[in-house]
Amino acid sequence: MFPCEFVSRITQSVGRHIERPDITNGRIRRVTVLYCAVGLLHGVLDPGISYVGVEVFEQGWEANPMMRVPMQDGLVTFTLVHIPLYLALLGSYLVTVELLDREPQNGTTAVYRLTLVGLLLLTGWGVWLNVRNLLVLY
């Protein structure tokens, strides 16, 4: 399959899922919840707690060297620098849902299991990061 065909299929899938999301499918529902959890933990809570802790309460310092400068430049810059994360999560989610929409004979069981393992690991990492951030604030 050529890349442009794959992009075309994903674009059609996006339109189909926006018009009629198949949230009744148990696999897609679980994956959706996990993607939302990962997005919340890594894209909202971690940056939010870090920003408030470092810039507002002046407790600790930003451990990620790539985030130090945007954080010092202000909230707008710090928020904008997270847009690639949001886009990557959205793209990954759409590709995952497209793969899970296909018949089980095409290997979606393996895709589903790998997706669950990856998302659960990312969720665990996000919980650890946020607990650690809160402990630094405390």
C-alpha positions as MATLAB code, in Angstrom:
seq = 'MFPCEFVSRITQSVGRHIERPDITNGRIRRVTVLYCAVGLLHGVLDPGISYVGVEVFEQGWEANPMMRVPMQDGLVTFTLVHIPLYLALLGSYLVTVELLDREPQNGTTAVYRLTLVGLLLLTGWGVWLNVRNLLVLY';
ca = [
       0.000    0.000    0.000;
       1.413    3.371   -1.004;
       1.677    6.123    1.628;
      -0.858    8.325   -0.184;
      -3.386    5.452   -0.213;
      -2.832    4.922    3.501;
      -3.285    8.657    4.198;
      -6.452    8.630    2.073;
      -7.858    5.668    4.035;
      -7.031    7.353    7.350;
      -8.664   10.599    6.174;
     -11.822    8.711    5.200;
     -11.728    6.865    8.508;
     -11.427   10.156   10.408;
     -14.496   11.487    8.638;
     -16.411    8.285    9.328;
     -15.464    8.233   13.017;
     -16.283   11.901   13.500;
     -19.718   11.415   11.936;
     -20.443    8.113   13.657;
     -17.929    7.063   16.317;
     -18.099    3.325   17.002;
     -17.848    3.604   20.774;
     -20.060    0.514   21.140;
     -17.109   -1.660   20.110;
     -15.549   -2.725   23.423;
     -11.991   -2.670   22.106;
     -12.331    0.810   20.671;
     -14.021    2.043   23.851;
     -11.173    0.741   26.047;
      -8.530    2.170   23.710;
     -10.361    5.522   23.650;
     -10.416    5.672   27.451;
      -6.712    4.829   27.653;
      -5.759    7.391   24.992;
      -7.755   10.021   26.919;
      -5.987    9.022   30.144;
      -2.572    9.266   28.488;
      -3.469   12.642   26.961;
      -4.724   13.952   30.292;
      -1.744   12.691   32.272;
       1.019   13.687   29.846;
      -0.560   16.606   28.020;
      -2.501   18.414   30.751;
      -1.638   17.355   34.299;
       2.138   16.884   33.976;
       2.774   20.201   32.209;
       0.222   21.982   34.406;
       1.633   20.741   37.694;
       5.183   21.364   36.481;
       4.398   24.908   35.390;
       2.571   25.789   38.588;
       5.276   24.213   40.729;
       8.271   25.739   38.979;
       6.999   29.107   37.765;
       4.271   29.998   40.264;
       5.433   28.448   43.543;
       9.131   28.341   42.553;
       9.523   24.830   43.941;
      12.067   22.608   42.224;
      13.092   22.876   38.597;
      12.017   21.403   35.272;
      13.803   18.068   34.796;
      13.222   17.953   31.022;
      15.879   20.183   29.426;
      13.746   20.665   26.292;
      10.923   22.145   28.400;
      13.010   24.535   30.522;
      13.243   27.356   27.965;
       9.569   27.251   26.862;
       8.527   27.196   30.510;
      10.627   30.277   31.226;
       9.150   32.028   28.163;
       5.656   31.915   29.669;
       2.462   29.929   29.753;
       1.477   30.515   26.103;
       4.821   29.297   24.756;
       4.815   26.383   27.171;
       1.316   25.401   26.022;
       2.114   25.769   22.310;
       5.178   23.558   22.595;
       2.850   20.679   23.559;
       0.838   20.814   20.304;
       2.996   18.114   18.623;
       2.177   15.797   21.536;
      -1.557   16.376   21.046;
      -1.274   15.821   17.292;
       0.792   12.647   17.752;
      -1.764   11.268   20.204;
      -4.632   12.087   17.849;
      -2.840   10.534   14.872;
      -1.929    7.416   16.850;
      -5.490    7.084   18.084;
      -6.954    7.381   14.590;
      -4.529    4.822   13.151;
      -5.252    2.447   16.046;
      -9.023    2.757   15.600;
      -8.675    2.201   11.854;
      -6.665   -0.970   12.482;
      -9.124   -2.183   15.123;
     -12.038   -1.580   12.725;
     -10.765   -4.297   10.415;
     -11.711   -7.933   10.806;
      -9.958   -9.976   13.526;
      -8.454  -12.186   10.795;
      -6.171   -9.299    9.837;
      -4.291   -9.407   13.144;
      -6.251   -6.849   15.144;
      -5.927   -9.061   18.202;
      -2.163   -8.491   18.153;
      -2.659   -4.780   17.431;
      -5.162   -4.546   20.275;
      -2.909   -6.307   22.767;
       0.161   -4.273   21.798;
      -1.872   -1.075   22.008;
      -3.174   -1.992   25.460;
       0.314   -2.805   26.748;
       1.763    0.433   25.357;
      -1.065    2.604   26.645;
      -1.026    0.972   30.074;
       2.730    1.568   30.321;
       2.259    5.211   29.285;
      -0.566    5.578   31.812;
       1.600    4.137   34.589;
       4.452    6.447   33.646;
       2.076    9.416   33.651;
       0.746    8.536   37.096;
       4.309    8.206   38.398;
       5.326   11.580   36.890;
       2.337   13.387   38.352;
       2.686   11.820   41.813;
       6.355   12.781   41.797;
       5.470   16.337   40.725;
       2.910   16.630   43.522;
       5.412   15.340   46.068;
       7.900   17.999   44.955;
       5.208   20.645   45.442;
       4.316   19.259   48.851;
];
